[in-house]
Amino acid sequence: MTLAVAGGFADFPAYRGARLLCDEHVRGVDLEIHWRSFAVADEPAKVVAFYEKATKTKAQREERGGFTLRAPGNGDAVLTVLPLAAVEAYPHCAEAPRAGERAVLLVSTATRRR
């Protein structure tokens, strides 16, 4: 399925050809995190370059292998671009990327409850 989820990319532009892997959420006492994971055919470097240009921010390299960007004006919206080798180190879906898909996008938003 190509992206057909309203708000699937939170405060980030949708990535062309992204396929939804899962849509999850976790609740704590005062915080809820909603995350979606998408698979794409492009190499991680191309995806990172797209989001750096779109958000006018530099992606931060994560120790676990991903590249993370925060949405301008909304620090609670985070997008992480993962090479397939790093997927297991992050929250991930039961559905795995297919042959030919080279990167996974993990989009999350945090909502604080008072």
Residue pairs with C-beta under 8 A, 6 or more apart in sequence:
1 19
1 20
2 17
2 18
2 19
3 9
3 14
3 15
3 18
3 19
3 20
3 38
4 20
5 20
5 23
5 36
8 14
8 18
8 20
8 36
8 38
8 107
9 15
9 18
9 36
9 79
9 105
9 107
10 71
10 74
10 77
10 79
10 107
10 108
10 109
11 71
11 72
11 73
11 74
11 77
11 109
12 51
12 54
12 55
12 69
12 71
12 77
12 79
12 107
13 51
13 54
15 38
15 40
15 42
15 47
15 50
15 51
15 105
17 40
17 41
17 42
18 38
18 39
18 40
18 105
19 38
19 39
19 40
19 98
19 101
20 36
20 37
20 38
21 37
21 38
21 39
21 92
21 93
21 95
21 96
21 97
21 104
22 36
22 37
22 93
22 94
22 95
23 34
23 35
23 36
24 34
24 35
24 36
24 37
24 91
24 93
25 32
25 33
25 34
25 35
26 32
26 33
30 112
30 113
30 114
31 110
31 111
31 112
31 113
32 110
32 111
32 113
33 108
33 109
33 110
33 111
34 108
34 109
34 111
35 91
35 106
35 107
35 108
35 109
36 106
36 107
36 108
37 91
37 92
37 93
37 104
37 105
37 106
37 107
38 104
38 105
38 107
39 97
39 98
39 101
39 103
39 104
39 105
40 47
40 101
40 102
40 103
40 104
40 105
41 100
41 101
41 102
42 102
42 103
43 102
43 103
44 67
44 81
44 82
44 83
44 102
44 103
47 81
47 103
47 105
48 59
48 67
48 81
51 59
51 69
51 79
51 81
52 58
52 59
52 69
55 69
55 71
55 72
56 72
57 69
57 70
57 72
59 67
59 68
59 69
59 81
60 67
60 68
60 69
61 67
62 68
62 80
64 86
64 89
64 90
65 82
65 83
65 85
65 86
65 89
66 80
66 81
66 82
66 83
66 86
66 89
66 90
66 106
67 80
67 81
68 78
68 79
68 80
68 81
69 78
69 79
69 80
70 77
70 78
71 77
71 78
71 79
76 109
76 110
76 111
76 112
77 107
77 108
77 109
78 107
78 108
78 109
79 105
79 106
79 107
79 108
80 90
80 105
80 106
80 108
81 103
81 104
81 105
82 90
82 103
82 104
82 105
82 106
83 102
83 103
84 97
84 101
84 102
84 103
84 104
87 96
87 97
87 104
90 106
91 106
92 104
97 104
